[in-house]
Amino acid sequence: MENHIKVIESIKEYCLSHLGAYEARPFGEYPICYKVMGKIFAQLNPQENFYKITLKCEPEKAYLYRQLYPGVIVRGYHCPPVQQPHWNTVDLDSLSDQEFLFQMIDEAYEAVINKFSKKAREKLCNLSIIEFKDTDGEDPDFAMLCDKLDQALNEIVGGHNQRSQYNQYNLRNSIHDVIVAYHDGEPVACGAFKRFDETHVELKRVYVDPSNRHMGLGAEVIRRLEAKARISGYRWCILETGRLLEAAHTMYKKAGYQIIPNYGQYAEMEDSICMEHKI
């Protein structure tokens, strides 16, 4: 297959066409990974001197493809031995059949989601109605959702005055990386991050409208924010949340976040809980 920007773009586009798929860079600049609900199904290396894609595969089919295409399809080149039966690496310079490649991408995606629990598969199905948009803090839909978030927090915590000390840390003009989720064209969820230091970003303004909760949307927004942050070169996400926000604590803990000593501006704020997660 000719090493050409159009071919690379077609592979990227095809990977992202799968339900719930998004791009991530958990290992650095390369490979470019494609995930669904946090799980990798494809890893693309588009460099001229290493033009390959590694795909998840059922062991029996993986072995068959290696026999049919010796030297072109091999065991996952970078995988630990115990994982190699479940991954195939394809030499894109030597494979001319794009239709077959796309079939293997389909099978890689299926190999991942077939391992999901029934509950996870239901959440993935629910996410099929959601569209995600990358934007910034000035986006009017993001602003509207932030207003809803503030209203909800005021009701839980006890009023705007009790939360006024936090306003200076949530200014939208200081937030440049935002995701907004839409259901039938209506904004229903959001999340953002901003730089904290060279290795950390701070998650901000994560919110899901009550009408779209209990479908895994909050967790999906967090996963996509983490992927964006890792692509930008950061290694950790940190966040602050209120002690009274039990639902938020549960969501973040399920996403892998652990409580840490309050950092920076929150160090002396007893109503705050700070958390972190390596991405």
N, C-alpha and C positions, 0 to 999 in steps of 0.2 A: 504494500500500500504506500503510495507516494507520500513522503513527508512534506506536507503542505498545510499551510494555515487553515485552508478550507476543510481539510480532513479533520484536523484537530478540533476546529470549531463544531463540526458536525458531531463528533464524539461527545464533546461537552454538552451540546444541545440535546443529544439523545439521552444522555445520562440524566440530565435535569428534567426531561419530559416525564419521568416516572413519578408517580404519586408520592409526595412528601420528600422528594430528593432535593438536596442542597449541596453546595460546594464547601469543602473544608480543607485546611492545610495543617493537620496535626503534627506532621513530621518536618515542617519547614517549607521552603519554597516548592520543593517537589518531594513526593508525587502530589499531584492535585487529586484529592480524594472526593468521592461522592458518597454521601451518607443518607440513610433514611432512619429517622427517629434515633439518631446517635450512632448507628451502626454502619460501617463502611461496606459498600458492595463493589466499588471500582476504584482503582488507583492508576491515574494516568501520568506517565512520564513523557512530556512532549519535546524533550531535548533532542537535537539532531544526532548526538552521539549515544543516546539511550532512549530510543523511540519505542516505548513499550506501554502496555496496559496490563495490570494485574487484576483478575476478576475472581470473585467468590464463586465456588462451584461445588456441587455435590461430588463426593469422592469418586463414585463409579463413572460419572460422566467426565470428570476431570481426567481420569486415567484414559478413557476412550479417546478424548481429543488429543492427548499427548501421543497416542499411538497413530492417530490419523495424520497428525501434523508434526512429525519428529523434528526437533530443533527449532520449530516455529512456535509451538506451544509447549512450555515446560512448567515444572513445579514452580510455585510462587518463589521468585528468586531471593526475596529478602525475608521470607517468613521463617520462623523457628521450625525445626523438623516436624514437631507435633502438629503444626498448622498446615504444612505444605500440601497434604492430600486435599485440602479444602480450598486451595487457590491455584489458579493457573496464570502464568505470565505469557503474554502474547507479543511476539516480535512484529510490530506494525510495519516495519520495512519489508517483511517477508510474506505478510498476509495480504492478499489482493481482494478477498471476498468481504466487502463491507456488510452485506446482508448477514453473513455468518457471524461477523463480529457483533452486530447489533443483537443477534439471537443470543450470543453468549452474555451480553450485557443484561438482556432480559432475564436470563437464567441466573445471573449473579444477584440481581435484585430479588428474584423469587427465592433464591437460596437463603437470603437474609430474612425476608418477611415470613417465610415458612417456619422459622424458629421462634417467631413472636408468640407470646401468650394470646389467648383469645381476647383478653382485655386490651392488650396492646394493638392487636389487629383492628379492633373496634375503634380505637382512638385514631389509628391511621386512616380508616374509612371516613371517620368524621372530618378529618383534616382535608379530605378531598374537596370540600366545599369552600376552603379557605385559600385566599390569595395573599401573598406577602410582598411588601414593597420596601425597598431600602430608601431611606430619605434622611432628613436632618431635623434639628430642633425647631426650625421655623415652619415646618409643615403644618398647615391648619388642622388636618385630621389628628396629628399627634397632639397639637395644642388642645383640641376638644377632649381627647381621651385623658390628657393630663388633668384637665378641669374635673372630669368625672372621678379620677383617682383622688384628687384633693378633697372633693366632696365626701367620698367614701371614708377617707382617712379622718376627716373632721368629725364624722358621725361616730367612728369607733373610738377615737382618742379623746374626743370631748370638746372640739371646737377649734376654730382657726387660730385663736390667740395662743393656745397651747402648742401649736405646731409652727408658729411664726419664725422661731429660731432656725428652722430647717430650710426656709424658703431660699436663702442665699446660696444653698448648695444644690438647688434644683432648677436653676435658671436655664431656660431652654436655649438661650443664645450661646451657652457654653457647651452644648451637647451637639456633636456633629455626626454621630453614628446612631441611627434610629431605624427600627423596623416597625412597620404598621401592618396589621393583619386585617383583611376585609372578608366579609360574608355577604354575598349578593350585592357587592359594591359599597356596603356600609362598613366604616371602620369599627372594629370590635375588640381589638387588642393592640398593645404596643409594648415596646421595651427599647432601651437605649444603653449606651455606655460612653464614658469619657475617660481620657487618659488620667491615670493617677501618678505613675512614674514610668520608668523605662520598661519595666516588666509587668506592670499591673494596670488593668483598667477597672473602673468602678461601674457596676451595673446601676442603672437609674430608671425610674419611672416604668416599672413593669406592671402592666394592668390588663385585665381581661374583663370585658363587660359581663355582668351577671348572666345575661341571656346566652352566653357562649362558654360558660364554665363547665367543668366536669367532662371535658372532651380532650384534655391534654394540651390545650392551646398555650397555656402559660409555660409549660415545660418545653414546648416546641419553640416558642419565642426565645427562651433562654438558650437552647441548643444552637439556634441560628446566630444569636448574639455572640456566643462563645466562639463559633466558627469564624465569624467576621473578625473578632479580636485576634484570634490566632493567626489568621491570614495577614493581619497587620503587624505581626511579630511579637505580640504579647504572650505571656505564659501563664498569667494568673488573672482571675476575676475576683474582685472583692465587692462587698455591698453592705449597706446599712438598712436595717428594718426595725420597726417598732416592737417592743416587748409584747404588746397586746395583740399583735397580728399573727395569731396562731396558724391561720391558713397559709400565710406566706412562709412561716418557718417550715411547715410541712413540705411545701412545694420545693423550697430551696434544698432542704435535706435530701429529698428524693432525687434531686438533680446533682447531688454529690457535695454540697456545700457544708462546711463545718464552722462552728462558732469559734471566733478568735477574739483576743482582747480588742476593745474598741480602738480604732485607729484615728489619727489626725484630728479633724474637727469634732469627732464624736467621742473623743477620749473621756471627757467629763460628763457626757450625757447619759444619765442612768436609765432613761427610757429607751435607749437604743441598744440593739444587738448587731454586731458585725460578724460577717461570715466570709469565707474564701473558698475557692476551688481552683485546682490546677487544670489548665485547658490544653 
